[in-house]
Amino acid sequence: MTDGENERLRRWRLVLGGQGADGTGYGLNGADAAMDRTLEALYGARGGHGPGGTGVAAGRPGTGAAADGRRSGGLGGSAPQVARWLGDIRTYFPTSVVQVMQRDAIDRLGLSALLLEPEMLEAVEADVHLVGTLLSLNKAMPETTKTTARAVVRKVVEDLEKRLATRTRATLTGALDRSARISRPRHRDIDWDRTIRANLKNYLPEHKTVVPERLIGYGRAARGVKKDVILCIDQSGSMAASVVYASVFGAVLASMRSIATRLVVFDTSVVDLTDQLDDPVDVLFGTQLGGGTDINRALAYCQSQIARPADTVVVLISDLYEGGIRDEMLGRVAAMKASGVQFVALLALSDEGAPSYDREHAAALAALGAPAFACTPDLFPEVMAAAIERRQLPIPDLAMRQ
């Protein structure tokens, strides 16, 4: 048997779990056997429901003590045992796989309660999804755990800031410069697209050229506040990742002197966290994931904070499942747009795929000229730049307009 065939059998054996009928006939030893045990604990027959596992796994069948011939696995309800398992998976799998397995363990084995214990938090691989889980457990978290939890959250936030801050500041600074149009620009500041469109009436067919009687240029942003940005964030449980990213972006925007940033979170009540924007960790621990949703009330508050409509961008981040007064919500959006506000509706601000959202409300917003769409963190600076410049938003998926 060739090395390639052996490797294929090894991989199939790890996937299928070693049940006699899996057809591989391949035995594991050493590191492979240890890796198999970590998979068994999560995806074995007892890894299905609740701490310790009681249900049949949807994953890999295997041999073991279970009466039906399926693998008998489970992590038990012990924090030290789970912490050891978390250490094992970091040993055998890359970070991206570790994060998936952690999320599966929390979902399949009901381990959320164990995240309240410092030993487990110290062992876990921190990512955006873990932060969302910790925030949802915030009110139930004992004081002995909060210091460790804040350290975990801070690590994720600092990593996100390193990834996103520089590009965001550069993109928006350019947008602020370009948003100040001037009529007598220097050559390097001419906006050729707008200049050509403004002078099409002066096209000379015989010379195949446009005579630019009027030049339109980019102005250079002077010091002082040029734009007001209001981030209005739905803090219902399904929006956890969006809350994390929006808090980081809020802190980045607040660090720019040309932008006055306000951050508002809501469920059935509304909380203004603007005074905490210098530290996104404080913002995150000021949220309360879960509960109902009253978008209308949140937009009413945001509307009351608008002093310069033509220079204001309102970003609503919500799945649009409205528990408040629908017609009033849509009326507020229409009124803001009519006054000159740039209104952006994001169904999600995360790296995930297409989110679940209220399609009827999304269609109603689109009819008002405010298409709702999902946005990745990497695209968000471009979306904000387009809103600041009052040009068409870079919507990534036309289907999301429906």
TILO-988163 format. One record per residue (C-alpha): x negated, y, z; residue in one letter; residue number from 1. Coordinates in pm, 1 decimal. Last residue first. Layout:
+----------+----------+----------+-----+-----+
!     east !    north !       up ! res !   n !
+----------+----------+----------+-----+-----+
!        X !        Y !        Z !   A ! NUM !
...
+----------+----------+----------+-----+-----+
END
This chain:
+----------+----------+----------+-----+-----+
!     east !    north !       up ! res !   n !
+----------+----------+----------+-----+-----+
!   3517.6 !   4222.8 !   -181.4 !   Q ! 402 !
!   3200.3 !   4427.0 !   -160.5 !   R ! 401 !
!   3012.4 !   4125.7 !    -20.8 !   M ! 400 !
!   3036.4 !   3953.8 !   -358.3 !   A ! 399 !
!   2810.4 !   4222.0 !   -505.2 !   L ! 398 !
!   2523.3 !   4093.6 !   -293.9 !   D ! 397 !
!   2222.4 !   4309.9 !   -205.9 !   P ! 396 !
!   2392.4 !   4652.0 !   -190.4 !   I ! 395 !
!   2124.4 !   4914.9 !   -252.1 !   P ! 394 !
!   2341.7 !   5214.9 !   -158.0 !   L ! 393 !
!   2414.3 !   5468.2 !   -429.6 !   Q ! 392 !
!   2267.2 !   5811.5 !   -360.2 !   R ! 391 !
!   2327.2 !   6058.9 !    -79.7 !   R ! 390 !
!   1954.6 !   6106.0 !    -13.0 !   E ! 389 !
!   2005.4 !   6019.1 !    354.7 !   I ! 388 !
!   2229.8 !   5725.9 !    264.4 !   A ! 387 !
!   1976.4 !   5594.2 !     10.6 !   A ! 386 !
!   1695.5 !   5619.0 !    269.1 !   A ! 385 !
!   1910.4 !   5439.5 !    525.8 !   M ! 384 !
!   1976.6 !   5149.7 !    288.7 !   V ! 383 !
!   1608.9 !   5134.8 !    193.0 !   E ! 382 !
!   1506.3 !   5123.7 !    560.3 !   P ! 381 !
!   1762.2 !   4843.1 !    620.7 !   F ! 380 !
!   1633.2 !   4611.3 !    347.5 !   L ! 379 !
!   1365.3 !   4443.4 !    562.6 !   D ! 378 !
!   1609.3 !   4406.0 !    851.7 !   P ! 377 !
!   1847.2 !   4211.9 !    624.8 !   T ! 376 !
!   2180.4 !   4369.1 !    534.3 !   C ! 375 !
!   2529.6 !   4226.0 !    506.4 !   A ! 374 !
!   2783.3 !   4427.2 !    310.5 !   F ! 373 !
!   3077.9 !   4663.3 !    352.5 !   A ! 372 !
!   3161.3 !   4903.5 !     69.3 !   P ! 371 !
!   3254.3 !   5255.0 !    186.7 !   A ! 370 !
!   3431.9 !   5423.5 !   -105.5 !   G ! 369 !
!   3772.9 !   5418.5 !     61.4 !   L ! 368 !
!   3872.3 !   5112.0 !   -141.8 !   A ! 367 !
!   3556.5 !   4944.1 !    -11.8 !   A ! 366 !
!   3676.9 !   5008.9 !    343.6 !   L ! 365 !
!   4008.8 !   4837.5 !    266.7 !   A ! 364 !
!   3827.0 !   4541.3 !    108.8 !   A ! 363 !
!   3612.2 !   4499.3 !    420.7 !   A ! 362 !
!   3925.3 !   4519.1 !    637.3 !   H ! 361 !
!   4090.2 !   4240.2 !    441.3 !   E ! 360 !
!   3770.9 !   4034.3 !    433.5 !   R ! 359 !
!   3734.6 !   4022.1 !    811.7 !   D ! 358 !
!   3383.5 !   3885.3 !    859.8 !   Y ! 357 !
!   3182.1 !   3562.8 !    889.9 !   S ! 356 !
!   2825.0 !   3633.8 !    792.5 !   P ! 355 !
!   2643.6 !   3558.4 !    465.4 !   A ! 354 !
!   2298.7 !   3422.6 !    547.0 !   G ! 353 !
!   2088.5 !   3509.0 !    851.6 !   E ! 352 !
!   1796.5 !   3752.4 !    855.1 !   D ! 351 !
!   1995.7 !   4008.2 !   1052.6 !   S ! 350 !
!   2188.0 !   4333.6 !   1037.3 !   L ! 349 !
!   2543.3 !   4210.2 !    987.2 !   A ! 348 !
!   2867.8 !   4330.1 !    831.1 !   L ! 347 !
!   2707.8 !   4667.7 !    764.0 !   L ! 346 !
!   2936.3 !   4963.9 !    695.9 !   A ! 345 !
!   2764.6 !   5290.0 !    591.8 !   V ! 344 !
!   2940.3 !   5628.4 !    607.7 !   F ! 343 !
!   2772.0 !   5941.9 !    470.8 !   Q ! 342 !
!   2966.1 !   6227.6 !    631.6 !   V ! 341 !
!   3092.7 !   6501.8 !    399.2 !   G ! 340 !
!   3421.3 !   6595.2 !    565.4 !   S ! 339 !
!   3615.1 !   6363.2 !    331.8 !   A ! 338 !
!   3390.7 !   6074.8 !    435.0 !   K ! 337 !
!   3463.6 !   6133.0 !    801.9 !   M ! 336 !
!   3836.6 !   6161.5 !    738.6 !   A ! 335 !
!   3847.6 !   5839.2 !    534.5 !   A ! 334 !
!   3658.5 !   5650.6 !    804.9 !   V ! 333 !
!   3893.5 !   5789.7 !   1069.8 !   R ! 332 !
!   4198.7 !   5688.3 !    868.4 !   G ! 331 !
!   4064.1 !   5335.5 !    831.5 !   L ! 330 !
!   4036.7 !   5302.0 !   1209.5 !   M ! 329 !
!   4376.6 !   5465.2 !   1259.0 !   E ! 328 !
!   4534.7 !   5212.8 !   1022.4 !   D ! 327 !
!   4373.3 !   4920.1 !   1203.2 !   R ! 326 !
!   4465.0 !   5011.5 !   1561.0 !   I ! 325 !
!   4243.3 !   4808.1 !   1790.8 !   G ! 324 !
!   4142.2 !   4442.4 !   1787.8 !   G ! 323 !
!   3944.7 !   4473.7 !   1465.9 !   E ! 322 !
!   3746.0 !   4183.5 !   1327.3 !   Y ! 321 !
!   3523.2 !   4412.2 !   1119.7 !   L ! 320 !
!   3207.5 !   4194.1 !   1142.2 !   D ! 319 !
!   3040.6 !   4507.1 !   1277.5 !   S ! 318 !
!   2748.2 !   4744.8 !   1226.6 !   I ! 317 !
!   2891.1 !   5092.4 !   1160.3 !   L ! 316 !
!   2625.1 !   5335.4 !   1038.0 !   V ! 315 !
!   2723.3 !   5703.3 !   1047.3 !   V ! 314 !
!   2496.2 !   5938.7 !    850.5 !   V ! 313 !
!   2525.0 !   6311.4 !    922.2 !   T ! 312 !
!   2392.3 !   6612.4 !    731.2 !   D ! 311 !
!   2714.6 !   6707.2 !    552.5 !   A ! 310 !
!   2913.6 !   6640.4 !    870.8 !   P ! 309 !
!   2709.2 !   6871.7 !   1094.9 !   R ! 308 !
!   2854.3 !   6854.4 !   1449.9 !   A ! 307 !
!   2957.2 !   6489.5 !   1464.7 !   I ! 306 !
!   2984.5 !   6360.6 !   1822.5 !   Q ! 305 !
!   3366.7 !   6348.0 !   1831.1 !   S ! 304 !
!   3366.0 !   6125.3 !   1522.4 !   Q ! 303 !
!   3141.0 !   5879.4 !   1703.1 !   C ! 302 !
!   3390.9 !   5858.8 !   1988.9 !   Y ! 301 !
!   3683.0 !   5801.6 !   1752.5 !   A ! 300 !
!   3471.8 !   5546.9 !   1565.0 !   L ! 299 !
!   3429.9 !   5344.1 !   1885.1 !   A ! 298 !
!   3800.8 !   5361.1 !   1965.9 !   R ! 297 !
!   3892.2 !   5245.6 !   1615.9 !   N ! 296 !
!   3639.7 !   4962.8 !   1624.9 !   I ! 295 !
!   3805.1 !   4804.6 !   1928.1 !   D ! 294 !
!   3655.2 !   4456.9 !   1966.3 !   T ! 293 !
!   3700.7 !   4193.6 !   2236.2 !   G ! 292 !
!   3453.9 !   4039.5 !   2477.8 !   G ! 291 !
!   3103.1 !   3910.9 !   2423.0 !   G ! 290 !
!   2758.7 !   4065.6 !   2449.2 !   L ! 289 !
!   2720.3 !   4326.6 !   2720.9 !   Q ! 288 !
!   2465.7 !   4589.3 !   2623.4 !   T ! 287 !
!   2250.5 !   4788.0 !   2865.3 !   G ! 286 !
!   1994.4 !   4507.7 !   2870.9 !   F ! 285 !
!   1942.1 !   4567.7 !   2502.5 !   L ! 284 !
!   1905.4 !   4943.5 !   2541.3 !   V ! 283 !
!   1656.6 !   4901.8 !   2825.8 !   D ! 282 !
!   1452.8 !   4672.5 !   2599.6 !   V ! 281 !
!   1483.4 !   4931.7 !   2320.9 !   P ! 280 !
!   1286.1 !   5183.8 !   2532.4 !   D ! 279 !
!   1288.2 !   5547.1 !   2414.6 !   D ! 278 !
!   1648.2 !   5492.6 !   2311.1 !   L ! 277 !
!   1775.5 !   5491.3 !   2669.4 !   Q ! 276 !
!   1941.7 !   5834.9 !   2658.3 !   D ! 275 !
!   2127.1 !   5732.6 !   2342.7 !   T ! 274 !
!   2301.6 !   5439.6 !   2510.4 !   L ! 273 !
!   2658.8 !   5566.0 !   2460.3 !   D ! 272 !
!   2903.0 !   5299.6 !   2578.4 !   V ! 271 !
!   3247.8 !   5236.2 !   2425.8 !   V ! 270 !
!   3513.7 !   5000.7 !   2556.9 !   S ! 269 !
!   3697.8 !   4713.4 !   2384.4 !   T ! 268 !
!   3361.2 !   4601.4 !   2249.5 !   D ! 267 !
!   3124.6 !   4890.0 !   2182.7 !   F ! 266 !
!   2770.2 !   5011.6 !   2143.7 !   V ! 265 !
!   2670.0 !   5368.8 !   2054.0 !   V ! 264 !
!   2320.6 !   5481.9 !   1954.6 !   L ! 263 !
!   2257.5 !   5846.0 !   1864.6 !   R ! 262 !
!   1961.4 !   5956.2 !   1655.1 !   T ! 261 !
!   1853.7 !   6309.2 !   1568.2 !   A ! 260 !
!   1621.3 !   6267.1 !   1270.4 !   I ! 259 !
!   1338.1 !   6503.3 !   1172.6 !   S ! 258 !
!   1153.2 !   6437.2 !   1498.2 !   R ! 257 !
!   1115.7 !   6065.6 !   1424.6 !   M ! 256 !
!   1081.4 !   5856.4 !   1743.2 !   S ! 255 !
!   1460.6 !   5822.7 !   1764.4 !   A ! 254 !
!   1457.7 !   5643.3 !   1428.4 !   L ! 253 !
!   1216.3 !   5380.3 !   1564.2 !   V ! 252 !
!   1419.5 !   5335.5 !   1884.7 !   A ! 251 !
!   1740.0 !   5292.6 !   1684.8 !   G ! 250 !
!   1565.7 !   5044.6 !   1454.9 !   F ! 249 !
!   1476.7 !   4830.2 !   1755.9 !   V ! 248 !
!   1828.7 !   4854.3 !   1897.7 !   S ! 247 !
!   1976.9 !   4770.7 !   1556.5 !   A ! 246 !
!   1761.2 !   4456.9 !   1532.7 !   Y ! 245 !
!   1871.4 !   4322.1 !   1870.6 !   V ! 244 !
!   2237.4 !   4416.1 !   1824.2 !   V ! 243 !
!   2241.5 !   4251.1 !   1480.9 !   S ! 242 !
!   2104.1 !   3927.7 !   1629.2 !   A ! 241 !
!   2385.4 !   3919.9 !   1887.5 !   A ! 240 !
!   2675.5 !   4008.9 !   1654.1 !   M ! 239 !
!   2879.7 !   3691.3 !   1710.0 !   S ! 238 !
!   2905.7 !   3768.5 !   2082.2 !   G ! 237 !
!   3078.8 !   4103.2 !   2035.5 !   S ! 236 !
!   2845.0 !   4399.7 !   2069.7 !   Q ! 235 !
!   2968.9 !   4596.0 !   1766.8 !   D ! 234 !
!   2712.6 !   4868.3 !   1703.4 !   I ! 233 !
!   2770.3 !   5232.3 !   1604.9 !   C ! 232 !
!   2438.8 !   5384.0 !   1493.7 !   L ! 231 !
!   2479.7 !   5760.7 !   1456.4 !   I ! 230 !
!   2219.6 !   5941.7 !   1245.5 !   V ! 229 !
!   2186.0 !   6320.9 !   1231.9 !   D ! 228 !
!   1963.6 !   6457.3 !    957.4 !   K ! 227 !
!   1715.2 !   6742.2 !    911.7 !   K ! 226 !
!   1604.6 !   6808.7 !   1268.2 !   V ! 225 !
!   1307.6 !   7040.1 !   1283.6 !   G ! 224 !
!    989.5 !   7078.6 !   1085.3 !   R ! 223 !
!   1015.7 !   7136.0 !    716.1 !   A ! 222 !
!   1096.7 !   6862.2 !    470.2 !   A ! 221 !
!    922.0 !   6914.4 !    140.1 !   R ! 220 !
!   1172.2 !   6987.3 !   -133.8 !   G ! 219 !
!   1218.6 !   6757.7 !   -427.8 !   Y ! 218 !
!   1281.7 !   6923.8 !   -760.4 !   G ! 217 !
!   1544.5 !   7023.3 !  -1010.7 !   I ! 216 !
!   1434.3 !   7219.6 !  -1313.3 !   L ! 215 !
!   1678.9 !   7420.8 !  -1523.5 !   R ! 214 !
!   1626.1 !   7509.4 !  -1889.9 !   E ! 213 !
!   1479.3 !   7165.7 !  -1952.9 !   P ! 212 !
!   1475.9 !   7131.2 !  -2333.7 !   V ! 211 !
!   1558.4 !   6766.6 !  -2401.4 !   V ! 210 !
!   1381.8 !   6581.7 !  -2681.7 !   T ! 209 !
!   1440.2 !   6395.0 !  -3002.0 !   K ! 208 !
!   1294.7 !   6684.5 !  -3205.7 !   H ! 207 !
!   1572.1 !   6691.5 !  -3465.8 !   E ! 206 !
!   1822.0 !   6570.9 !  -3207.5 !   P ! 205 !
!   1759.7 !   6863.3 !  -2969.0 !   L ! 204 !
!   1914.5 !   6784.0 !  -2628.6 !   Y ! 203 !
!   2010.9 !   7097.3 !  -2436.9 !   N ! 202 !
!   2343.8 !   6957.3 !  -2315.5 !   K ! 201 !
!   2141.3 !   6679.3 !  -2152.4 !   L ! 200 !
!   1988.3 !   6937.5 !  -1917.2 !   N ! 199 !
!   2129.1 !   6837.1 !  -1578.8 !   A ! 198 !
!   2076.0 !   6467.1 !  -1652.4 !   R ! 197 !
!   1712.1 !   6533.3 !  -1749.1 !   I ! 196 !
!   1644.8 !   6731.9 !  -1429.9 !   T ! 195 !
!   1813.8 !   6472.0 !  -1213.4 !   R ! 194 !
!   1595.0 !   6189.9 !  -1343.4 !   D ! 193 !
!   1282.5 !   6408.6 !  -1355.9 !   W ! 192 !
!   1288.7 !   6512.7 !   -991.3 !   D ! 191 !
!   1006.0 !   6769.0 !  -1015.2 !   I ! 190 !
!    779.1 !   6782.0 !   -707.3 !   D ! 189 !
!    447.1 !   6721.8 !   -884.8 !   R ! 188 !
!    522.0 !   7005.4 !  -1130.0 !   H ! 187 !
!    599.7 !   7257.1 !   -855.9 !   R ! 186 !
!    967.5 !   7302.6 !   -797.3 !   P ! 185 !
!   1183.4 !   7604.2 !   -874.7 !   R ! 184 !
!   1538.2 !   7480.4 !   -807.4 !   S ! 183 !
!   1479.6 !   7300.7 !   -475.4 !   I ! 182 !
!   1637.5 !   6981.6 !   -338.2 !   R ! 181 !
!   1588.1 !   6883.6 !     27.6 !   A ! 180 !
!   1686.5 !   6514.9 !     18.1 !   S ! 179 !
!   1349.8 !   6424.6 !   -135.8 !   R ! 178 !
!   1156.2 !   6513.6 !    176.5 !   D ! 177 !
!   1403.9 !   6332.5 !    401.9 !   L ! 176 !
!   1386.6 !   6024.2 !    178.1 !   A ! 175 !
!   1006.1 !   6023.6 !    192.3 !   G ! 174 !
!   1014.6 !   6042.8 !    571.4 !   T ! 173 !
!   1274.4 !   5765.8 !    568.0 !   L ! 172 !
!   1054.7 !   5522.1 !    376.2 !   T ! 171 !
!    738.5 !   5598.4 !    573.2 !   A ! 170 !
!    911.5 !   5574.4 !    911.4 !   R ! 169 !
!   1081.6 !   5245.5 !    821.7 !   T ! 168 !
!    764.7 !   5094.7 !    674.2 !   R ! 167 !
!    565.6 !   5170.7 !    988.4 !   T ! 166 !
!    834.7 !   5055.5 !   1232.3 !   A ! 165 !
!    940.7 !   4716.7 !   1094.0 !   L ! 164 !
!    683.8 !   4446.0 !   1167.1 !   R ! 163 !
!    514.3 !   4608.8 !   1464.9 !   K ! 162 !
!    856.4 !   4701.0 !   1605.3 !   E ! 161 !
!    977.8 !   4343.8 !   1563.8 !   L ! 160 !
!    678.7 !   4204.2 !   1754.9 !   D ! 159 !
!    733.6 !   4460.2 !   2030.7 !   E ! 158 !
!   1100.8 !   4363.1 !   2056.1 !   V ! 157 !
!   1022.6 !   3990.5 !   2075.3 !   V ! 156 !
!    763.7 !   4042.6 !   2350.1 !   K ! 155 !
!    995.0 !   4278.4 !   2537.5 !   R ! 154 !
!   1275.6 !   4021.7 !   2539.2 !   V ! 153 !
!   1051.8 !   3755.3 !   2693.7 !   V ! 152 !
!    916.8 !   4001.5 !   2952.5 !   A ! 151 !
!   1270.7 !   4114.1 !   3033.0 !   R ! 150 !
!   1372.5 !   3751.1 !   3089.0 !   A ! 149 !
!   1075.8 !   3691.8 !   3322.9 !   T ! 148 !
!   1171.3 !   3993.7 !   3533.3 !   T ! 147 !
!   1538.7 !   3896.1 !   3525.1 !   K ! 146 !
!   1483.6 !   3540.0 !   3649.6 !   T ! 145 !
!   1439.7 !   3597.7 !   4023.3 !   T ! 144 !
!   1725.0 !   3850.6 !   4012.3 !   E ! 143 !
!   1969.8 !   3578.9 !   3908.4 !   P ! 142 !
!   2116.7 !   3599.7 !   3556.3 !   M ! 141 !
!   2496.5 !   3582.8 !   3534.1 !   A ! 140 !
!   2532.4 !   3937.0 !   3400.4 !   K ! 139 !
!   2255.0 !   3886.5 !   3144.6 !   N ! 138 !
!   2372.2 !   3553.0 !   3006.7 !   L ! 137 !
!   2486.1 !   3702.3 !   2673.2 !   S ! 136 !
!   2164.4 !   3903.9 !   2666.7 !   L ! 135 !
!   1960.4 !   3587.0 !   2716.7 !   L ! 134 !
!   2135.8 !   3416.1 !   2424.8 !   T ! 133 !
!   2073.3 !   3713.6 !   2196.1 !   G ! 132 !
!   1707.1 !   3720.7 !   2300.2 !   V ! 131 !
!   1681.7 !   3349.0 !   2217.5 !   L ! 130 !
!   1822.6 !   3420.6 !   1871.9 !   H ! 129 !
!   1571.3 !   3699.2 !   1810.4 !   V ! 128 !
!   1273.8 !   3479.3 !   1895.8 !   D ! 127 !
!   1075.1 !   3362.7 !   2201.2 !   A ! 126 !
!    929.0 !   3012.6 !   2213.5 !   E ! 125 !
!   1033.0 !   2876.0 !   2555.7 !   V ! 124 !
!    797.9 !   2764.6 !   2831.9 !   A ! 123 !
!    807.6 !   3079.6 !   3046.3 !   E ! 122 !
!   1184.4 !   3093.9 !   3008.5 !   L ! 121 !
!   1210.6 !   2736.7 !   3139.4 !   M ! 120 !
!   1011.6 !   2805.5 !   3453.2 !   E ! 119 !
!   1204.0 !   3129.4 !   3518.7 !   P ! 118 !
!   1546.1 !   2956.7 !   3546.0 !   E ! 117 !
!   1847.7 !   3129.6 !   3390.9 !   L ! 116 !
!   1766.3 !   2961.8 !   3059.7 !   L ! 115 !
!   1881.5 !   2641.2 !   3230.0 !   L ! 114 !
!   2240.8 !   2761.2 !   3212.0 !   A ! 113 !
!   2219.7 !   2787.0 !   2833.9 !   S ! 112 !
!   2123.9 !   2418.0 !   2806.8 !   L ! 111 !
!   2453.8 !   2293.6 !   2664.8 !   G ! 110 !
!   2293.3 !   1996.4 !   2491.8 !   L ! 109 !
!   2396.2 !   2056.5 !   2133.1 !   R ! 108 !
!   2391.8 !   2438.0 !   2119.4 !   D ! 107 !
!   2093.0 !   2510.5 !   2345.0 !   I ! 106 !
!   1896.5 !   2215.2 !   2209.0 !   A ! 105 !
!   1979.6 !   2307.8 !   1848.4 !   D ! 104 !
!   1858.3 !   2664.0 !   1910.3 !   R ! 103 !
!   1533.8 !   2528.0 !   2054.4 !   Q ! 102 !
!   1494.2 !   2288.8 !   1761.0 !   M ! 101 !
!   1530.9 !   2575.0 !   1512.0 !   V ! 100 !
!   1276.9 !   2787.1 !   1701.1 !   Q !  99 !
!   1029.0 !   2500.0 !   1714.8 !   V !  98 !
!   1066.0 !   2445.8 !   1338.9 !   V !  97 !
!    963.4 !   2806.8 !   1263.4 !   S !  96 !
!    682.9 !   2784.9 !   1520.2 !   T !  95 !
!    519.2 !   2477.6 !   1364.6 !   P !  94 !
!    579.5 !   2130.7 !   1517.4 !   F !  93 !
!    385.8 !   1879.8 !   1729.9 !   Y !  92 !
!    242.5 !   2081.7 !   2019.3 !   T !  91 !
!    521.3 !   2337.8 !   2029.9 !   R !  90 !
!    767.4 !   2046.5 !   2047.0 !   I !  89 !
!    583.0 !   1904.9 !   2346.6 !   D !  88 !
!    581.0 !   2227.9 !   2545.1 !   G !  87 !
!    955.4 !   2263.3 !   2502.7 !   L !  86 !
!    994.3 !   1900.7 !   2618.2 !   W !  85 !
!    789.6 !   1976.7 !   2929.7 !   R !  84 !
!   1012.0 !   2278.4 !   3002.7 !   A !  83 !
!   1321.8 !   2061.0 !   2955.2 !   V !  82 !
!   1193.7 !   1811.9 !   3211.6 !   Q !  81 !
!   1104.0 !   2092.0 !   3453.2 !   P !  80 !
!   1451.3 !   2247.7 !   3405.1 !   A !  79 !
!   1635.1 !   1924.4 !   3483.1 !   S !  78 !
!   1977.3 !   1857.6 !   3333.9 !   G !  77 !
!   1875.1 !   1557.3 !   3128.3 !   G !  76 !
!   1686.3 !   1591.2 !   2803.4 !   L !  75 !
!   1876.4 !   1330.7 !   2605.8 !   G !  74 !
!   1818.8 !   1019.4 !   2400.8 !   G !  73 !
!   1958.7 !    671.4 !   2342.9 !   S !  72 !
!   1912.8 !    578.0 !   1978.6 !   R !  71 !
!   2206.8 !    405.0 !   1820.4 !   R !  70 !
!   2266.1 !     33.6 !   1849.5 !   G !  69 !
!   2625.1 !     65.4 !   1961.7 !   D !  68 !
!   2538.6 !    -25.2 !   2321.3 !   A !  67 !
!   2284.2 !    254.1 !   2358.8 !   A !  66 !
!   1951.7 !    138.3 !   2498.1 !   A !  65 !
!   1735.0 !    236.1 !   2207.5 !   G !  64 !
!   1701.2 !    208.3 !   1834.6 !   T !  63 !
!   1775.8 !    494.3 !   1603.1 !   G !  62 !
!   2028.1 !    722.6 !   1440.6 !   P !  61 !
!   1914.5 !   1068.8 !   1326.3 !   R !  60 !
!   2137.8 !   1375.8 !   1339.7 !   G !  59 !
!   2507.8 !   1404.3 !   1414.9 !   A !  58 !
!   2435.3 !   1276.4 !   1761.9 !   A !  57 !
!   2685.9 !   1059.7 !   1943.7 !   V !  56 !
!   2812.6 !   1227.8 !   2259.4 !   G !  55 !
!   2692.4 !   1218.9 !   2618.9 !   T !  54 !
!   2394.1 !   1448.8 !   2636.3 !   G !  53 !
!   2189.8 !   1533.9 !   2942.5 !   G !  52 !
!   2349.6 !   1873.7 !   2973.6 !   P !  51 !
!   2654.6 !   1890.5 !   2745.6 !   G !  50 !
!   2734.2 !   1723.2 !   2419.4 !   H !  49 !
!   2538.6 !   1531.7 !   2155.8 !   G !  48 !
!   2193.9 !   1430.6 !   2263.0 !   G !  47 !
!   2300.4 !   1094.9 !   2399.3 !   R !  46 !
!   2279.9 !    930.3 !   2058.8 !   A !  45 !
!   1940.2 !   1079.4 !   1975.2 !   G !  44 !
!   1885.7 !   1422.1 !   1819.4 !   Y !  43 !
!   1734.4 !   1613.8 !   2110.7 !   L !  42 !
!   1551.5 !   1354.8 !   2320.7 !   A !  41 !
!   1486.5 !   1137.7 !   2016.8 !   E !  40 !
!   1307.3 !   1419.2 !   1836.1 !   L !  39 !
!   1070.2 !   1467.7 !   2130.1 !   T !  38 !
!   1021.9 !   1090.4 !   2150.6 !   R !  37 !
!    935.3 !   1072.0 !   1780.3 !   D !  36 !
!    662.0 !   1331.1 !   1826.6 !   M !  35 !
!    512.5 !   1116.4 !   2102.7 !   A !  34 !
!    521.4 !    810.8 !   1874.4 !   A !  33 !
!    358.2 !   1008.4 !   1594.6 !   D !  32 !
!     88.4 !   1137.4 !   1832.6 !   A !  31 !
!    -19.9 !    783.2 !   1921.8 !   G !  30 !
!    182.6 !    505.9 !   1762.9 !   N !  29 !
!    463.4 !    458.1 !   1515.1 !   L !  28 !
!    578.0 !    138.6 !   1345.2 !   G !  27 !
!    707.5 !    117.6 !    987.9 !   Y !  26 !
!    951.1 !   -147.6 !    875.6 !   G !  25 !
!   1105.5 !    125.2 !    660.0 !   T !  24 !
!   1445.1 !    -30.7 !    595.3 !   G !  23 !
!   1645.3 !    178.9 !    841.4 !   D !  22 !
!   1826.8 !   -138.6 !    944.5 !   A !  21 !
!   1622.6 !   -194.4 !   1258.8 !   G !  20 !
!   1681.4 !    162.6 !   1376.1 !   Q !  19 !
!   1355.0 !    355.8 !   1379.7 !   G !  18 !
!   1475.5 !    714.1 !   1399.2 !   G !  17 !
!   1576.8 !    786.2 !   1042.8 !   L !  16 !
!   1374.4 !   1106.5 !   1001.9 !   V !  15 !
!   1059.3 !    987.3 !   1178.9 !   L !  14 !
!   1069.1 !    655.8 !    987.6 !   R !  13 !
!   1126.4 !    842.0 !    660.5 !   W !  12 !
!    814.9 !   1051.6 !    726.0 !   R !  11 !
!    600.1 !    747.3 !    807.0 !   R !  10 !
!    731.1 !    559.7 !    505.0 !   L !   9 !
!    638.5 !    852.8 !    278.6 !   R !   8 !
!    292.6 !    875.7 !    437.1 !   E !   7 !
!    231.1 !    503.5 !    385.8 !   N !   6 !
!    332.2 !    533.0 !     20.4 !   E !   5 !
!     88.1 !    820.3 !    -30.2 !   G !   4 !
!   -193.3 !    631.3 !    144.3 !   D !   3 !
!   -141.8 !    340.5 !    -97.1 !   T !   2 !
!      0.0 !      0.0 !      0.0 !   M !   1 !
+----------+----------+----------+-----+-----+
END
